[in-house]
Amino acid sequence: MDRLWNLLSHFNILTDLLDILLVTYVLYRMILLIRGTRAVQLLKGIVVILIATGLSNYLHLRAMSWLLDKALTIGLFAIPVVFQPELRRALEQLGRGRLFSWSLQMASSDREVDKIVTEVTRAAQVLAKNRIGALIALERETGLSDYVETGIAIDAEVSAELLVNIFIPNTPLHDGAVVVRQGRIAAAGCVLPLSDSRTIDKQLGTRHRAAVGLSEHSDAVAVVVSEETGQISLAAEGQLNRDLDEQALREMLGTMLAPQRGSFSFFHRRSSA
């Protein structure tokens, strides 16, 4: 009884409430910081390992517990390396006073997705007709913030006219990729990872390898227009679908970018952009 009284005597509702609110807000800002990056999938993997470790210890699975304990030990040393871009971004935002700013990102609706699909398809047709090379990456669940930062920020509505103008040869932004996220053109001239796959046709150039590489590193969809042939291709899940006509491209984009209903996550939007 005395111990309970001592505990209650040290309890200050205002101070403790303020402490809880501050910790909650910091955790919330951390979630916003990693949302839109590949770190989300890595964090989910860590959570799965922690849950598996707890279950293994509870069920007395000694071999599995030993293996998971070693994995966690190695993971503690690997975390600073794996999350290095996010840690650097957090320190940069803290220095600029942006870490504690308020932001809210809205999910894309069916109408917004239809508009994006229509505009990207129109742009691809014009670019293909004029044999202008192009690479358009469309974000889904895995964020593309790391790649957006390599390009020139635009933050404009998606329109076929703007996409065509971006890829006109000998213009400042025609090299690199355009990234579409949250229903808007986030940036142009972005650098994407190249695929090392040996199954890619040797005749295909850097744009196609970058499109496949992005789809290997994330669940993003990439539309490619060949400068040499005018063919339209679409890369998704490490695969390249080549020589698509307008109807096929529209249907594939509509299916892949359709908002996912009935699910919610602290780390992702309910729909893709």
N, C-alpha and C positions, 0 to 999 in steps of 0.2 A: 504493500500500500504506500509506503514511504517512497519507493522508487517511482511509482506512478505519479505521485504528487510532485516529485522533483522534476519528472519529465514534463508535466503540465505547466509547472512554474516557469520553465524555460521556453514555453511555447508562446510566441508572439504572433498573433494571427495576421497582422499587417505586414510584418517583416517576412514571415514565411510565405504569405500569399504573393508578395512582390518577388521573392526568390523563385517561386514556382513559375510565375508569369515570365520572368526573364529567361529562365532555362527553356521554357516552352517556345518562346520567341526565337531564341538562338537556334534551337533544333529545327524550327520551321524555316529559318533563313538558310540553314545548312542544306535542308531538303531542296529548297528553291535553287540553291547554288549548284547542286549536282544534277538536278533535273534538267534534261536536255543534253546530257553527256553520256558517254559510255560507262561512266562510273556507276550508274544505276544498276546495270547488269552485274557488275563486280560486287556491289554492295548486297544485291540479292543472293549472290553465290555465298558470300560470307555468312548471311543470315541462315541459309540452308545448312551450311557446315555446323554452325552453332546449334541449330535444332537437332541435327543428326548426332552431334556429340552428346547432348543432353539425353536423347533417347538411348544411345548406346550405353551410357553410364547407368541409366535407370534399368535397362534390361540386362546389365552385366555382360555385355558383349566385349570381352577384353581385347581381342585382336582389333576389332573395329574402333574401339575407344583409343587404343594406342595409335592407330593409323591417323585418326582424326586429330588427336592431340598434337602429333608431329606436324600435320598440315597446318594447324592453327599457329604453332610456333614459327614455322617458316613464313606463314602469312603475315605475322606481326612485323617481320623484317621487310616483307615485300610491300606492305601498305604504303609507306612513303614514296616508293618508286612508282607503284601503280597509280596512285592518286596525285602524282606530282603536278599535272596540269591543273587539277581542281584546287590543290593547295596554293599554287601560284596565283590563280585567279582570285581566291578568297583574300589573300594578302593584298593584291592589287586593289580589289574593291574596298577593303578596309581602309587602305591608304587614301582612296578617293572619297570615302564616306558613303559608299553605295551599298555596303553590306546590310545596313539597317534601314534602307529605303523600302517603301511598300510597292509591291507590284502584284498584278493579277492577270493571268493569262486565260483567255476564254477558249473553250473547245470549238472546233469547227463543226458547223451544221452540215446537213445533207446538201443544202443549197450552195454553201460555200465550196464544198467538195466538187459539186457539179460544175461550178464556175471555174475552178482550178483545172479540172479535167478538160473542159471545153477550151480554155485559153491555151493550155499547154499543147493540146492536140492541134489547134489552129496554127500555133507558132511552129510546131514540128513540120506541118505540111508545107508552110511557106518556106521554111529553111531547107527542107528536102527538095522542093521544086527548084530552088536557086542554088542547090548544092553548097550550102553554107554549113560548115561544121558547128555542132552545138552539143552541149552536155548540161542537162537539167536534172538536178537531184531533188527529190521530194521526200521530206522527212515523214516518218511514221511514228513508231513508238520510241525507237532509239534516237536520242537527240544528236544533232549535228553541230552543236555549238563549237566544238573544236575546229571543224572545217570552216564554219562561218567566219571565225576569227582570222583565217588566212587570206580572206578576200577583202573586197571593198564593200562596206555597209551601204545598203540601198533602202531597205524598209519601205517598199512600195507595193501597191496592189498588183496582183498577177494579171497581166494582160498580154495578149499575143503580140501586140505592137511593140511593147517594151522589150519583150524577150527577143524578138527579131532584131531590134536595134542594138541590143547588147552584143549580139554575136556577129554583127557586120564586120567583115575583115578590116584590119588595120585601125580599129578603134581601141581605146584604152582598156576595155573590159572584155574583149572578145576571147582572150585566152583564159583558160580555166573553166570552172563550172559555176552555174547559177544554183543557189540553194534556196528552195522554197520551204518555208516552215511557218506553222501557225497561220496559214492562209495568205501569206505575203512573201514577196521576194525579199529574202533577208540580206543576201549579198551576192556579188558577182566576182569573177576572177578567183574563185576559191580553188585551193589545191586539194585533190583527193588522193587517197592511197592507191597505188597501182597493184593489180593482182599478179601473183607469181604463178598462177595456174598454167599448166602446160597444155590444157585442153582448148585454150583460146586459139582461134585461127591466127596463124602467123601474119596474115595479111592485114589484120586489124591493127589500128594504131593506138596511140596513147589514150585517146578519149574512151575507147571501148574498154581498155584495160583499167582505166580509172573508174569507169562505171561498175565493172564487175568487182573491182577491189572494194569500192564503197559498199556494195551489196554483201560482200563477204565479212566486212567489219561491222555492219549494222543491218537493220531490216528496211533501210531506205530503198526507194525505187529510183532508178536513174534512166532518163530518156536520152538516147544518143542519136545524133544525125551525122551521117558520114559525109565528109567533104568530098571524097573521091567518087562515091557511087550515089549519094543522095538517099541511101537506105536509112530507114528509121528502125532503131533497136531499143529494146527495153531490158535492163538488167535488174534482177531481183533474186535474192537468196543464192547468190553466187552463180546464177545461170543467166545466159544472154539469149534473149528472143529476138531474132533478126528478121529484117525485111517485113515490117508490119505496115499494113495499110491503115487508113484513117479509122475505120470501124474497129479493127482489132486493137489498135492503140487505145482508143476511147474505152472499150470494154475492159481491157486489162487494167488501165489506170482506175477506172470506176470501181472495179472489184477490190483492188489492193488498197485504195485510199478511203474506202467506205468507212464511216464512223462505226466504232464497235459499241454496241448498246449493252446496257445491263452490267457494266463492270466499272469499278472505280479503283484508283490507286493513288496513294500519296505522292508517288514519284512521277506519274505520267498523266497526261490529259486523257480524257475518255475517248477521244477520237484522234485520228491522225490528221496531219495538215498537208 
